[in-house]
Amino acid sequence: MGFKEFLPLCQAVWRVLEIDKELPNKFRDTARHLDWLIRIKESHGSVELNALANAQAINAKGIYSVGNLGKGIKSLEDVITLKLRLEKGERDVGQDSFVNEEVEQSKWQTLNVQQLKDLQSKLMLVAGKAQEGKEKDVGNFVEILDGITRLGSLYIRICTAGCSLFHHWRAIFDCNPEKPVYVRIEFGRDAAQEGAAASKHMLCGWKNQATNGVCGYILDMCAFMDACLKEWLDHIEAHRTEFHYLNYYTTEQLVILQNELAKVNVDRTQISKDVFPLLSLVKKNCSLKDIDDATYGAFRSLEEKEKRAAQEEEKTRMEVVEEDEADEVLLEQQEAEKKFLEDMESAGFSRKLALRALKNCDPENSGDGIFWCMEHSDLDDGDQKEAEEEEEGEDEKIYDRHGTDNRQDRKIQFSGLNLCTTMEALTANLFQAPNLADRFERLSTRLDELWKNYQNEMNLSLADYISTKHLGCMLGHLAKLGDLTIGRTLPEYFKKGKPNLLLCSRAEIFPVVISIYMNSKSQKDVLPGIDEVLVCNAHTTAEDVELLWRRAEGDARNGFHGKIYCLVHAELLDYDIARRAEQSLDRHSHEAKELQLVVVGCREQEDRSHMINALDRHRVKAPRVELQEVCEYLKQHLTVAATRSGRTAAELDPERCSVRVIQSLRAGVGKSLKVRRLLEQRQEWGLPSHGYDGSFLVSIPLHCRSVDPSVVLARLLRHSLRPEVVVPRIFHIDVAHEVQDGVDYLLFNLLILGSITDRGGYVWSRSPNDLYIIETVPLMQRETKPSVERRNQECQYVHHILQLLPTVTCWSPMDSLSILNGVEKTSQNVTRT
């Protein structure tokens, strides 16, 4: 451009200068603050610019941490964080403040999973508008975050599955391409964690070994973790097949038992009282003595089994040796014995004495034989026989001193038990292996070697951990201490060997389930437990359903207990869980001719349930159920017999019933007063406290629209007792009128099945020594029958379980007067539609 072309362009500037005489000063100020203005434009620009700048900063300087971060291992928020070092003038992701001289020269910002996903969402919205050259930054950020999220999910799954190697594991990925180390894998705890000494062991992934930068290492870790998870689950499944009683517990519950029961070998008094309700699933009213006996019996059997295996191995080895060398050894032995006898006879000793010398001397040494014959030449046959008997007697005495008489005092020792080692020490030993010594070996190779070494120790029980194999053996011995045999027989309208599908209305589901056990012929007339009946809800997992199938299969194939297994509310299983449950049912019911399994679902929702549609070919006709008979059956089993030893809180009830619903048609007519009167009666008892200093009344109010069983269980567990402490108490559950959902699930499990489980695996078992009071103003609704006029339709309980339990109704004075005058008062008088 020449001067003639440039001069016309300046006309616009001169015109502005005539209007604004300060324009030169403004230009100078702009030039002086140009860097600041550029940063303002980048930070306060559009959403696109902000998101891209943040992604670039993370790709260049972000540090991802995945694993045990000291916040638990429940969700991705607990196991994933990103640290980003911000320099002066940069803005926090999701913040409006800048880092400048007034704050600090540099600082770390921590981002959680939710913030990272928000940033990813913004990038997805602006990906098409990204400037040329920025698409790579977006793709790199998304790829890394997807890999980190997948790795976090795999880590949660393998920890939840109980693999102790990864309990204190953490992977740190550095996105800075200039750093020599892209990833650090840490096993063990920091010195600050749990007040323990540092026990950290580290593996590094170097820059010069990376195939695709830090993203390549992330994908390698995902593949490694996925392979470990698969092999670990196969390991657990094999033990579940071998040990039937492992199927009474979810994976979370197995982890609890493995950690707690290890204390039996160290300090049994430290075992948590919350473990006893778990163990009561296989041994009713399990005590500390039962745990001791089961542990000793299990380890004793494992010790003897190992000895027998060693003896068989030695015997097999000797047989092989003998087969290889039999001819040569036999020939040499015969020649030596022949020469020995000839030497003895040539020395003038008798054939009989020479044969005795052969038994006591080496046939290769004739000189020792001659001396032995000279010393025993004066012995006749009788003297010799007496000497042999004395020698045998001495052998028996030695055996008595060191053999079976003292076995009970010896410590149990076998290769699978090492009470001098903890899991941390075992991890340290794994890192001492020669194949892990080269710190510059490829990371994937060292991780594979570490996992291979750990697989060799999977069945080892330590001072703070019991292996799954040994736990299964312990549970088997614990079950033998009790008697779980019930001997139920399916009613005639069901078929053995098939998963019988039974559909009925929602109001009839619980009465129908109880009628199955009421009409079955059994050796013991007892209510079912949570091992027989699984009530589905929104939190039911595929593992819960598969464990029910496994228990039914094991009982059918091995004839353990003769129970009837029932899946209730199958329509509440979502599609994915129902599909997996269907697949596992095909495996576990195959050729199980004695299978006693019933699936109960709601007729109104059968078209929307994959589980019901899959089992439609096994549908059976629902039996007619008399509600009054079901109520009488439940009342009979909830009543505590007067012959029971010791006092129980059921004595406070006029009919000695351990469960009582106190209801009224409106508030303020004396329900809470009734509960206080029961407490006053209980306080008058002069029973020993056994060290219990809590209240005799435990109240749990339910006011939310939907009841969360885990919240209720958390309240109950605060009042759990050790087995040796027997204190009759009153548990008062106050169900508010506005509660809509979850009451049936809670009360059916707690009061009829006798136990309730939370999502963490802990169990609360109802004790027959306690009295459970359910206070409520029952929520009612009219049944929907199109053929019947609305005014003539009957009212039904919204919470159907309430109509089955023993009930007392509180009336107002006017209602009481009407009843005395012969006017019938029922729940039909008030209706909420």
C-alpha positions in Angstrom: 0.0 0.0 0.0 1.4 3.4 -1.0 1.0 6.8 0.6 -1.8 7.8 -1.8 -3.8 4.7 -0.8 -3.0 5.2 2.9 -4.0 8.9 3.1 -7.7 8.5 2.4 -7.9 5.9 5.2 -6.8 8.4 7.7 -9.7 10.7 7.1 -11.9 8.7 9.5 -9.3 9.1 12.3 -9.0 12.8 11.7 -12.7 13.2 11.9 -12.8 11.4 15.3 -9.9 13.4 16.5 -11.7 16.7 15.8 -14.5 15.5 18.0 -12.4 13.9 20.7 -9.2 15.7 21.5 -8.2 13.0 24.1 -7.9 10.3 21.5 -4.1 10.2 21.5 -4.0 9.7 25.3 -6.5 6.9 25.0 -4.4 5.2 22.4 -1.4 5.4 24.7 -3.3 4.0 27.7 -4.6 1.2 25.5 -1.1 0.3 24.4 0.1 0.3 28.0 -2.6 -2.1 29.2 -2.8 -4.2 26.0 -1.8 -7.5 27.8 -4.5 -7.0 30.4 -7.2 -6.3 27.8 -6.2 -9.5 25.9 -6.7 -11.5 29.1 -10.0 -9.8 29.7 -11.2 -10.7 26.2 -10.1 -14.4 26.7 -11.7 -14.7 30.1 -14.8 -12.6 29.8 -15.6 -13.6 26.3 -18.3 -16.0 25.2 -19.1 -19.4 26.7 -17.2 -21.0 23.8 -14.0 -19.1 24.6 -14.2 -19.8 28.4 -14.8 -23.5 27.9 -12.0 -23.9 25.4 -9.5 -21.9 27.5 -10.3 -24.1 30.5 -9.9 -27.3 28.5 -6.6 -26.1 27.2 -5.4 -25.3 30.7 -6.4 -28.8 32.0 -4.8 -30.5 29.0 -1.5 -28.6 29.7 -1.3 -28.5 33.5 -4.1 -30.7 35.0 -3.4 -33.6 37.4 -6.1 -36.3 37.7 -6.3 -38.5 40.9 -8.3 -41.7 40.8 -8.7 -44.1 43.7 -8.9 -44.0 47.5 -8.8 -40.2 48.3 -9.9 -40.6 51.9 -13.5 -39.7 51.1 -14.9 -43.2 50.9 -15.5 -45.4 47.8 -19.2 -45.0 47.1 -19.5 -42.7 44.0 -17.3 -41.1 41.4 -17.3 -37.9 43.4 -15.4 -39.8 46.1 -12.7 -41.4 43.9 -11.9 -38.7 41.2 -10.5 -35.2 41.5 -8.6 -32.8 39.3 -6.0 -30.4 40.5 -5.1 -27.4 38.3 -2.4 -24.9 39.0 -3.4 -21.4 38.0 -0.9 -18.7 37.2 -1.4 -15.0 37.7 -4.2 -13.6 35.6 -6.0 -16.9 35.0 -9.5 -17.5 36.2 -10.8 -20.4 38.2 -13.0 -22.8 36.2 -16.6 -21.9 37.0 -15.5 -18.8 38.9 -15.5 -15.0 38.2 -12.5 -14.1 40.2 -9.0 -13.7 38.8 -5.6 -14.7 40.2 -3.6 -11.5 40.3 -0.9 -9.7 42.4 -3.4 -8.9 45.1 -4.1 -12.5 45.8 -1.0 -14.7 45.1 1.4 -15.5 42.4 0.0 -19.0 41.8 -2.4 -21.5 43.5 -4.1 -24.9 43.1 -7.7 -25.3 42.1 -9.5 -28.6 42.8 -12.4 -29.7 40.5 -14.8 -32.5 41.2 -16.5 -34.8 38.8 -19.6 -32.6 38.5 -17.6 -29.6 37.5 -15.7 -31.6 34.9 -18.9 -32.9 33.5 -20.3 -29.4 33.3 -17.3 -28.3 31.4 -17.6 -31.3 29.1 -21.2 -30.4 28.4 -20.2 -26.9 27.4 -17.5 -28.2 25.1 -20.0 -30.5 23.4 -22.3 -27.5 22.8 -19.6 -25.4 21.2 -17.6 -28.2 19.6 -18.9 -27.2 16.1 -18.0 -23.5 16.7 -14.5 -24.2 17.9 -11.8 -22.2 16.1 -9.6 -24.0 13.7 -6.9 -25.9 15.6 -8.9 -26.0 18.8 -10.8 -29.2 17.9 -7.8 -31.3 19.0 -7.9 -29.7 22.5 -11.6 -30.5 22.8 -11.1 -34.1 21.7 -8.1 -34.6 24.0 -10.0 -33.3 27.0 -13.1 -35.4 26.4 -11.0 -38.6 25.7 -9.0 -38.2 28.9 -12.1 -37.4 31.0 -14.0 -40.4 29.6 -11.0 -42.7 30.4 -10.8 -41.3 33.9 -14.5 -41.8 34.5 -14.4 -45.3 33.3 -11.3 -46.1 35.5 -13.1 -44.6 38.5 -16.2 -46.8 37.9 -14.0 -49.9 37.6 -12.2 -49.0 40.8 -15.5 -48.7 42.7 -16.7 -52.0 41.4 -13.5 -53.9 42.2 -13.4 -52.4 45.7 -17.1 -53.2 46.3 -16.4 -56.7 45.1 -14.0 -57.1 48.0 -10.5 -57.2 46.3 -8.3 -56.0 49.2 -5.3 -55.3 47.0 -6.9 -52.1 45.7 -8.4 -50.9 49.0 -5.6 -48.3 49.4 -4.8 -47.7 45.8 -4.5 -44.4 43.8 -3.4 -43.5 40.3 -2.2 -39.9 39.6 -2.1 -38.8 35.9 -0.1 -35.7 35.0 -1.3 -34.1 31.8 1.8 -31.8 31.4 3.6 -33.2 28.3 6.9 -31.8 29.6 7.0 -33.9 32.8 9.2 -37.1 32.7 6.6 -39.2 34.5 3.0 -39.3 33.2 1.5 -41.6 35.8 2.2 -42.8 39.4 0.4 -45.8 40.8 0.4 -45.9 44.6 -0.4 -48.9 46.8 -0.8 -48.4 50.5 -1.6 -45.6 52.9 0.1 -42.3 53.5 1.4 -41.6 57.0 -1.4 -39.2 57.6 -4.2 -41.7 56.8 -5.8 -43.3 59.8 -2.9 -42.4 62.0 -0.9 -45.3 60.5 2.7 -45.5 59.5 3.4 -44.9 55.9 3.3 -48.1 53.8 3.2 -46.6 50.3 4.6 -48.4 47.3 4.8 -46.8 43.9 5.0 -47.8 40.2 5.7 -45.1 37.5 4.8 -44.7 33.9 7.5 -42.8 32.1 7.2 -40.4 29.3 9.6 -42.2 27.0 7.5 -45.4 27.3 4.2 -43.7 26.5 2.4 -44.8 23.2 -0.2 -42.1 23.2 0.7 -39.7 25.9 -1.1 -39.7 29.2 -4.3 -40.9 27.5 -2.5 -44.1 26.5 -1.6 -44.8 30.1 -5.3 -44.2 31.2 -6.5 -46.7 28.6 -3.9 -49.3 29.7 -5.0 -48.8 33.4 -8.7 -49.3 32.4 -7.8 -52.5 30.5 -5.8 -53.8 33.5 -8.5 -52.9 36.0 -11.1 -54.5 33.8 -9.1 -57.8 33.6 -8.5 -57.8 37.3 -12.2 -57.3 38.0 -13.3 -60.1 35.7 -10.8 -62.5 37.3 -11.8 -61.5 40.8 -15.5 -62.0 40.1 -14.7 -65.4 38.6 -12.8 -66.2 41.8 -15.8 -65.2 43.9 -18.3 -67.1 41.7 -16.2 -70.3 42.0 -16.3 -70.0 45.8 -20.0 -69.3 45.8 -20.5 -72.5 43.9 -18.3 -74.4 46.2 -19.6 -73.0 49.5 -23.4 -72.7 49.6 -23.7 -70.3 52.6 -21.7 -67.6 50.8 -24.9 -67.1 48.8 -26.7 -65.8 51.9 -24.7 -62.6 51.6 -24.1 -59.9 49.1 -20.5 -58.9 48.2 -20.7 -55.9 50.5 -21.7 -58.2 53.4 -18.9 -60.6 52.6 -16.4 -57.7 52.8 -17.8 -56.8 56.3 -17.5 -60.4 57.5 -14.0 -60.9 56.1 -12.7 -57.8 58.0 -14.6 -58.4 61.2 -14.2 -62.2 61.6 -10.4 -61.8 61.2 -10.5 -60.3 64.7 -11.4 -63.8 66.1 -7.8 -64.7 65.8 -6.4 -61.5 67.3 -8.9 -60.0 69.8 -12.4 -61.4 69.6 -13.8 -58.8 71.9 -13.3 -56.2 69.2 -15.8 -57.8 66.8 -18.6 -55.3 66.0 -22.0 -56.1 67.5 -23.5 -55.4 64.0 -21.9 -58.6 62.7 -24.1 -60.9 64.8 -27.3 -60.2 63.0 -25.5 -60.9 59.7 -24.3 -64.3 61.0 -27.8 -65.1 62.4 -28.9 -65.7 58.8 -27.0 -69.0 58.9 -27.1 -69.6 62.7 -30.1 -68.2 64.5 -29.1 -66.2 67.6 -25.4 -66.5 66.8 -23.1 -65.8 69.7 -19.4 -65.2 70.2 -19.0 -68.8 71.3 -20.6 -70.0 68.1 -18.1 -67.9 66.1 -15.2 -69.4 68.1 -16.5 -72.9 67.5 -17.1 -72.3 63.8 -13.7 -70.7 63.3 -11.8 -73.5 65.1 -13.8 -76.2 63.3 -13.2 -74.6 59.9 -9.5 -74.0 60.4 -9.1 -77.5 61.9 -10.7 -79.1 58.9 -8.6 -77.1 56.5 -5.4 -78.1 58.5 -6.4 -81.8 58.3 -7.3 -81.5 54.6 -3.9 -80.0 53.9 -2.1 -82.7 55.8 -4.0 -85.4 53.9 -3.2 -83.7 50.6 0.5 -83.5 51.6 0.5 -87.2 52.6 -1.2 -88.1 49.3 1.4 -86.1 47.4 4.2 -87.7 49.2 2.7 -91.1 48.7 2.4 -90.4 45.0 5.9 -89.2 44.8 7.3 -92.2 46.5 5.3 -94.5 44.3 6.8 -92.8 41.3 10.3 -93.2 42.7 9.7 -96.8 43.6 8.4 -97.5 40.1 11.6 -96.0 38.6 14.1 -97.6 40.9 12.2 -100.7 42.2 14.2 -103.3 40.4 17.6 -101.8 41.1 16.9 -101.1 44.8 15.4 -104.5 45.4 18.3 -106.3 43.8 20.9 -104.3 45.8 18.9 -104.8 49.0 18.6 -108.6 48.4 22.3 -108.9 47.7 23.2 -106.9 50.8 20.9 -108.9 53.1 22.1 -112.2 51.7 25.7 -111.3 52.3 24.9 -110.0 55.8 23.2 -113.3 56.8 26.1 -115.3 55.4 28.6 -113.3 57.4 26.5 -113.8 60.6 26.3 -117.6 60.0 30.0 -117.8 59.2 30.7 -116.1 62.5 28.9 -118.9 64.3 25.5 -117.3 65.0 22.2 -118.9 64.4 20.0 -118.1 61.5 17.2 -116.8 63.8 19.6 -114.4 65.6 21.0 -113.3 62.3 17.5 -112.4 61.1 17.0 -110.4 64.3 20.3 -108.6 63.7 19.2 -107.7 60.2 16.1 -105.9 61.6 18.2 -103.8 63.9 21.3 -103.2 61.9 22.3 -101.8 58.5 22.8 -104.8 56.1 25.7 -102.9 54.5 27.6 -103.1 57.8 28.3 -106.7 58.9 30.6 -105.5 61.7 27.7 -103.8 63.5 25.6 -107.0 63.0 28.3 -109.2 64.6 28.6 -106.9 67.7 24.7 -106.9 68.0 24.6 -110.7 67.9 27.4 -110.9 70.5 25.4 -108.6 72.9 22.1 -110.4 72.4 23.3 -114.0 72.1 22.0 -114.9 75.6 18.4 -113.8 74.7 15.9 -116.6 74.1 12.7 -116.2 72.2 10.7 -115.1 75.2 13.2 -112.5 76.3 13.3 -111.2 72.8 9.5 -111.0 72.6 9.3 -109.1 75.9 11.9 -106.6 74.7 9.9 -106.0 71.5 6.8 -105.4 73.6 8.7 -102.9 75.8 9.8 -101.0 72.7 6.3 -100.9 71.3 5.0 -99.6 74.7 7.6 -96.9 74.6 6.4 -95.9 71.2 2.8 -95.7 72.4 3.9 -93.5 75.4 5.7 -91.2 73.1 2.6 -90.9 70.8 0.5 -90.2 73.9 2.8 -87.4 75.0 3.1 -85.8 71.6 0.1 -87.1 69.6 -3.6 -86.7 69.7 -4.0 -86.1 73.5 -2.4 -82.7 73.1 -3.9 -81.6 69.8 -6.4 -79.4 71.4 -3.6 -77.3 72.9 -1.6 -76.9 69.7 -2.1 -73.9 67.5 -3.7 -74.6 64.2 -1.2 -74.1 61.4 -1.7 -74.5 57.6 -0.3 -72.8 54.6 -3.5 -70.7 54.1 -3.3 -69.0 57.5 -0.7 -66.4 58.5 -1.7 -64.5 61.6 1.6 -62.7 61.8 1.0 -60.8 58.5 -1.4 -58.0 57.7 -2.7 -57.0 54.3 -0.3 -54.0 54.2 2.6 -56.4 55.0 1.5 -58.8 52.3 1.4 -55.9 49.7 4.9 -54.9 50.8 6.0 -58.5 50.2 4.5 -58.5 46.8 6.6 -55.5 45.8 9.8 -57.3 47.0 9.4 -59.9 44.2 12.4 -59.9 41.8 10.1 -59.3 38.7 9.0 -55.9 40.2 12.5 -54.7 41.1 13.3 -53.0 37.8 11.7 -49.6 38.2 12.2 -48.7 34.5 10.3 -51.8 33.3 7.1 -51.0 31.4 4.2 -50.1 33.7 1.8 -52.6 32.2 4.3 -55.4 32.6 4.9 -54.6 36.3 1.2 -54.4 37.0 0.6 -57.7 35.4 3.3 -59.3 37.4 1.9 -57.7 40.6 -1.6 -59.1 39.9 -0.2 -62.5 39.1 1.7 -62.6 42.4 -1.4 -61.5 44.3 -3.5 -64.3 42.7 -1.1 -66.8 44.3 -2.1 -65.3 47.7 -5.9 -64.9 47.2 -6.8 -67.8 49.5 -4.5 -66.6 52.3 -6.1 -65.5 55.6 -4.2 -62.8 57.5 -4.4 -61.1 60.8 -6.8 -58.4 59.5 -8.5 -60.3 56.6 -10.1 -63.7 56.0 -10.1 -65.1 52.5 -13.4 -65.9 50.8 -12.6 -69.6 50.8 -12.0 -69.7 54.5 -15.1 -67.6 55.2 -17.2 -70.0 53.2 -15.8 -72.9 55.3 -16.5 -71.0 58.5 -20.1 -70.3 57.5 -20.6 -73.9 56.7 -19.4 -75.0 60.1 -21.6 -72.2 61.7 -24.6 -73.5 59.9 -24.0 -77.0 61.3 -24.2 -75.6 64.8 -27.8 -74.6 64.1 -30.7 -76.3 62.4 -31.9 -74.5 59.3 -33.9 -77.4 58.0 -37.6 -76.5 57.6 -38.7 -79.2 55.1 -41.4 -77.2 53.3 -43.2 -78.7 50.4 -44.7 -76.6 47.6 -48.5 -76.4 47.6 -50.1 -78.7 44.9 -50.9 -75.8 42.5 -47.2 -75.2 42.0 -44.7 -77.3 40.0 -41.3 -78.3 41.3 -38.3 -77.7 39.0 -39.9 -74.6 37.4 -40.0 -70.9 38.3 -43.8 -70.6 39.0 -45.2 -67.2 38.1 -48.1 -66.0 40.1 -49.9 -62.7 39.3 -52.5 -61.0 41.5 -53.6 -57.4 42.4 -51.3 -55.2 44.4 -53.6 -55.5 47.5 -53.4 -59.3 47.4 -49.6 -59.7 46.9 -48.6 -60.0 50.6 -51.5 -62.2 51.6 -50.8 -64.5 48.7 -47.1 -64.7 49.6 -47.9 -65.6 53.2 -50.5 -68.1 52.1 -47.8 -70.0 50.1 -46.0 -70.8 53.4 -49.2 -71.2 55.3 -50.5 -73.9 52.9 -47.1 -75.7 52.6 -46.5 -78.8 54.5 -43.4 -78.4 56.6 -41.5 -80.0 59.5 -41.3 -76.7 61.2 -44.2 -74.2 61.2 -42.2 -71.0 61.1 -42.5 -67.7 59.2 -40.2 -67.3 56.2 -37.0 -65.2 56.5 -35.2 -62.8 54.2 -33.2 -65.8 52.9 -36.4 -67.3 51.5 -38.3 -64.1 50.4 -36.8 -61.2 48.4 -39.1 -58.2 48.2 -38.1 -56.0 45.2 -37.9 -52.2 45.3 -36.1 -49.5 43.5 -32.8 -50.4 45.1 -32.9 -54.2 44.3 -29.8 -55.2 42.4 -29.1 -58.0 39.9 -26.9 -59.6 42.6 -29.7 -59.7 45.1 -31.9 -61.6 42.6 -29.1 -64.0 41.5 -28.3 -64.9 45.1 -31.9 -65.9 45.6 -31.6 -68.2 42.5 -28.4 -69.6 43.9 -29.9 -70.4 47.3 -32.9 -72.1 45.6 -30.5 -74.1 43.3 -28.2 -75.2 46.2 -31.2 -76.2 48.3 -32.7 -78.2 45.4 -29.6 -80.0 44.3 -28.2 -80.8 47.7 -31.3 -81.0 49.8 -30.0 -78.6 52.5 -33.1 -77.1 54.2 -36.3 -77.7 52.1 -37.2 -74.1 51.8 -39.6 -72.3 49.4 -37.9 -69.3 47.7 -40.1 -66.4 46.6 -39.4 -63.3 44.5 -42.0 -60.6 45.4 -42.9 -57.6 43.3 -41.0 -58.7 40.2 -42.6 -55.9 38.2 -40.4 -53.4 40.1 -37.2 -54.7 38.5 -36.0 -52.4 35.8 -35.2 -53.8 32.3 -31.5 -54.3 32.7 -31.7 -56.0 36.1 -34.6 -58.1 34.9 -32.7 -59.2 31.8 -29.7 -60.2 33.8 -31.9 -62.0 36.3 -33.5 -63.9 33.5 -30.2 -65.0 32.2 -28.9 -66.2 35.6 -32.2 -68.0 36.3 -31.7 -70.1 33.1 -28.2 -71.1 34.4 -29.2 -71.9 38.0 -32.6 -73.6 37.3 -31.2 -76.0 34.6 -32.0 -79.6 35.6 -32.8 -78.6 39.2 -35.7 -81.0 39.5 -36.4 -80.2 43.2 -36.4 -76.5 42.7 -39.1 -74.7 44.8 -39.3 -71.2 43.4 -42.2 -68.8 43.1 -42.2 -65.4 41.4 -45.0 -63.1 42.5 -45.9 -59.9 40.5 -48.6 -57.3 40.2 -51.2 -58.0 37.6 -51.8 -54.3 36.8 -48.2 -53.8 35.6 -47.5 -57.1 33.9 -47.3 -55.5 30.4 -44.5 -53.2 31.5 -42.4 -55.9 33.2 -39.7 -57.8 31.3 -39.4 -60.3 34.1 -43.1 -61.2 34.1 -43.1 -61.5 30.3 -40.0 -63.7 30.3 -41.7 -66.1 32.8 -45.2 -66.0 31.2 -44.9 -69.7 30.1 -44.7 -70.7 33.8 -47.7 -68.8 34.9 -50.0 -70.6 37.4 -53.5 -69.6 38.6 -53.5 -67.6 41.8 -55.2 -69.4 44.7 -58.1 -68.0 46.6 -56.9 -66.5 49.8 -59.0 -65.8 52.9 -57.7 -62.6 54.5 -58.9 -63.6 57.9 -57.0 -66.9 57.8 -53.8 -65.1 56.9 -54.3 -62.6 59.8 -54.9 -65.5 62.2 -51.8 -67.3 60.9 -49.6 -64.2 61.4 -51.0 -63.5 64.8 -50.3 -67.1 65.9 -46.6 -66.8 64.9 -46.2 -63.3 66.3 -47.5 -64.3 69.7 -44.8 -65.2 72.3 -45.7 -68.3 74.2 -46.1 -68.0 78.0 -43.7 -70.9 78.5 -40.8 -69.0 77.0 -38.0 -68.6 79.6 -37.3 -65.0 80.7 -39.5 -62.0 80.4 -40.3 -60.4 77.1 -41.8 -57.1 76.1 -44.6 -59.0 74.5 -46.0 -59.4 78.0 -47.1 -55.7 77.8 -49.6 -56.7 75.1 -52.9 -58.2 76.3 -52.5 -61.1 73.9 -48.7 -61.4 74.3 -48.2 -60.4 70.7 -44.8 -59.0 69.8 -46.2 -56.8 67.0 -49.2 -54.4 67.5 -50.6 -51.7 65.2 -52.2 -48.8 67.1 -54.5 -46.9 64.8 -57.2 -44.3 64.9 -59.5 -42.7 62.3 -58.2 -39.2 63.3 -55.4 -37.7 65.3 -55.6 -36.8 69.0 -57.5 -39.8 70.4 -54.8 -41.4 72.6 -52.4 -43.4 70.4 -49.2 -41.8 71.8 -50.7 -42.0 75.3 -51.1 -45.7 74.9 -47.4 -46.0 74.0 -46.4 -43.9 77.1 -48.5 -46.2 79.3 -46.6 -49.3 77.9 -43.3 -47.6 78.6 -44.4 -46.9 82.2 -45.3 -50.5 82.7 -41.9 -51.6 81.3 -40.1 -49.3 83.6 -41.7 -50.9 86.6 -40.0 -54.2 85.9 -37.1 -54.9 88.1 -34.9 -56.8 85.5 -31.1 -56.7 85.5 -29.8 -54.2 83.0 -26.7 -56.2 81.9 -24.8 -53.0 81.5 -27.5 -51.5 79.2 -28.0 -47.8 80.0 -30.3 -46.8 77.0 -34.0 -46.2 77.0 -36.6 -48.9 77.0 -38.5 -47.0 74.3 -37.0 -46.4 70.9 -39.1 -44.1 68.8 -38.7 -43.7 65.0 -40.9 -41.1 63.4 -41.7 -41.5 59.6 -42.8 -38.2 58.1 -41.4 -38.2 54.5 -43.5 -39.0 51.6 -41.3 -42.0 50.8 -39.7 -44.2 53.5 -36.0 -45.0 53.0 -35.2 -48.3 54.8 -31.5 -47.4 55.1 -32.4 -44.3 57.2 -34.7 -46.4 59.5 -32.0 -49.1 59.8 -29.4 -46.5 60.7 -31.6 -45.4 63.6 -32.1 -49.0 64.7 -28.4 -49.9 64.6 -27.7 -47.2 67.2 -29.6 -49.4 69.7 -28.2 -52.8 68.7 -27.0 -55.1 71.5 -24.4 -57.8 71.8 -25.9 -61.4 72.0 -25.1 -61.8 75.7 -27.1 -58.6 76.5 -30.9 -59.4 76.7 -33.0 -56.4 77.4 -36.7 -56.4 76.5 -37.5 -53.0 74.8 -40.3 -51.3 72.9 -39.8 -50.1 69.4 -42.2 -47.4 68.4 -42.6 -46.6 64.7 -44.8 -43.6 64.1 -46.1 -43.5 60.5 -47.4 -40.1 59.6 -50.6 -39.7 57.5 -48.7 -38.1 54.6 -46.3 -41.1 54.1 -47.1 -42.7 50.7 -44.5 -45.2 49.7 -42.1 -47.7 51.3 -44.2 -48.6 54.4 -45.2 -52.0 53.0 -41.6 -52.9 52.2 -40.3 -51.8 55.6 -42.9 -53.5 57.7 -43.1 -56.7 55.8 -39.3 -57.2 56.0 -39.0 -56.1 59.6 -42.0 -57.6 61.2 -42.9 -60.7 59.1 -39.6 -61.8 57.6 -37.8 -60.7 60.8 -34.9 -58.7 59.3 -34.2 -55.7 57.2 -31.0 -54.8 55.2 -29.7 -51.4 54.2 -27.7 -50.6 51.0 -24.4 -50.9 52.9 -25.1 -54.5 53.8 -25.9 -54.2 57.5 -28.8 -56.1 59.0 -31.2 -55.5 61.8 -33.0 -58.6 63.1 -36.3 -58.4 65.1 -35.8 -60.0 68.5 -38.8 -61.9 70.1 -37.8 -60.2 73.3 -38.9 -56.8 72.0 -42.4 -55.3 71.3 -42.9 -53.4 68.1 -45.6 -50.8 68.1 -46.8 -49.2 64.8 -48.7 -46.0 65.4 -50.6 -44.6 62.4 -53.7 -43.0 61.1 -54.2 -45.4 58.1 -54.4 -43.9 54.7 -57.4 -45.2 52.9 -58.6 -45.2 49.2 -61.6 -46.6 47.4 -61.0 -49.6 45.2 -61.5 -49.0 41.5 -64.2 -51.3 40.1 -65.9 -49.8 37.0 -68.9 -52.1 37.5 -69.6 -50.8 41.0 -70.9 -47.3 41.8 -68.4 -45.1 43.6 -70.5 -44.7 46.7 -70.8 -48.5 47.0 -67.1 -49.2 46.5 -65.2 -50.5 49.6 -62.3 -48.7 51.1 -58.8 -50.3 51.1 -55.6 -49.6 53.0 -53.0 -47.7 50.9 -50.4 -49.6 53.0 -51.8 -53.1 52.5 -49.5 -54.7 55.2 -51.5 -52.9 58.0 -54.6 -55.0 57.3 -52.6 -58.2 58.1 -51.0 -57.3 61.5 -52.7 -57.5 64.9 -54.4 -54.1 65.4 -56.0 -52.1 68.2 -58.1 -49.0 67.4 -58.2 -45.9 69.6 -61.7 -44.2 69.6 -62.7 -40.7 70.6 -65.3 -40.5 73.5 -68.1 -39.8 71.1 -67.2 -42.8 69.0 -66.9 -45.0 72.1 -70.4 -43.9 73.1 -71.7 -44.8 69.7 -70.1 -48.2 69.9 -71.7 -48.8 73.3 -75.0 -47.8 71.8 -74.6 -50.4 69.1 -73.5 -48.2 66.2 -70.7 -49.9 64.3 -67.5 -47.9 63.7 -65.0 -49.0 61.1 -62.3 -47.6 58.9 -64.9 -47.2 56.2 -66.3 -44.1 58.1 -63.5 -41.9 56.9 -62.0 -42.2 53.5 -59.3 -40.3 51.7 -59.9 -40.6 47.9 
